[in-house]
Structure formats: structure tokens, C-alpha cells
Amino acid sequence: MSSTSDKITGLANEAKGTIKQDVGKLVGNPKLEAEGTIHKHVGAAQKAVGEAKDAIKKVIDGA
């Protein structure tokens, strides 16, 4: 997966997680809220992977 697609997928997972978390809070569903929290963390990690790939590519291209 490219760094751009990692970052886009990460952002999408974060957004999905936020929505699930908010809906879970709204309807009083702790399981849905927990799933949202997990999606947010997965998205943040995936976005970080994309950013790390960009950083590594810059170092390699600059060498």
C-alpha cells in the first residue's frame, strides 16, 4: 500500500470511528462506542504508517 493510500485509509477509519463512537454514546451502546474508539486508533496508526513511509522516502531520495 502506498503512503498516500495509507493516509487516506487512516483518515477514513478515524472518521468512521468518530461516527461510531458518537452514535454509541447517543444511543447508550457501549459496544458500539468501544468499536468506534478502536477504529479511531487503527486509523491513527495507519495514518502514521503513511507519514513514516513519506519520511523514509524523503531520506532515501535525498541520499
ABEGO torsion letter per residue (X at the ends): XBAAAAAAAAAAAAAAAAAAAAAAAAAGBAAAAAAAAAAAAAAAAAAAAAAAAAAAAAAAAAX
